[in-house]
């Protein structure tokens, strides 16, 4: 009960697997691949989220959410990240399985 004496509604926290959150297994795989690569490379270079955000002109909070898989970065953002993480953009995005002979 709350201070007012009324019963507060109970809210269940629902955890959505990243595959579902991203709109499907394939998108979830791509998102997870991207998030892992951003975080790993940023740490290899010893960059904080603040510093990477300043260099790429991407808000720190957006980078943080991207690293945790809550948002998907746009193509322009990925290009800027690749430049400042000193990697090829293709290292942030796995090849599209539909173009590699996989089942559709």
N, C-alpha and C positions, 0 to 999 in steps of 0.2 A: 504494500500500500504506500501511497505517497503521503506527503505531509498533509495534504488537504483531506485525507481519509478516503479518497477514491482509489479504486483498484486501477493500477497502471497496466496497460496492455503488455503482455509478454511478447517479446520479439525474439524469434529464433535467428541465430546467425547461420547463414547458408554459405558454405564454401563451394564455389563453382570451379571444377577442374579447369585448368588453363585451356584444354582442348575445347571445352564447351564455351568458355568465355570468349575465345577467339573466333568462334563460328564454325568449328569443325576440327577434326583431327589434323588434317593437313595444315590449316592455318595455325593451329596450336603448336604444331611441330616447328613451323617457320618462326613463330613468335618466340618460342623457347630458345631456339637456336640463336636468334638475334640477341635476346636479352643476355644469354650466357656469354656470348662473344663480346658484347659491349663491356660488361662488368669485368671479365677476365683481362681484356686488353687494357682497360682503364687502370686496373690494379697493377698490371705488369709495368706500365709507364709511371706508376706512382702518382696518378692524378686523382684529386678529390672530385666529387660531383660538382662542387662549386667551381673549381678551376676548369673542368671540362665544359661546364655550362657557359662560363665566360668566353672560352675559346670558340665555342660553336654557336653562341647566341641562342642556346636552348635553355629554358628555365631549369634550374636545379631540380625542382619538384617534378617536372616532366621527365627528366632523365632518370630520376629515382623510380618513378612509376613505370617507366619503360624497362628498366633493369629488373623490376619485379614482375613484369609481364602484365601490368594493368592497362597499358596503352600501347598501341602500335605506332611507331614513328613513320612519318611520311618519307617519301623518296628523297626530298631535298634535305631533310634532317639527317637521313642515313648517309648522304653524300658528305655533309659537313662533318659528321662523326668519323667517317672513314678517313677523311683528310687529317683530322686532328689526332686520331688514334694511330695514324701512320700505317694503315692497312688498306688493302683493296676493298672496295665496296662489296664485292662478291663474298668476302669473308663474313659479312654481317648477315647475308641472306643465302640460305641453302638453295641449290638449283631446284627449279620447279620440276617436281616428279612427273608431271604430265608431259613434259617435253623430253624426258629421258627414257621413254619407252615403257614406263610403268603403266599399270592398268588405270583406266579412267573411270 
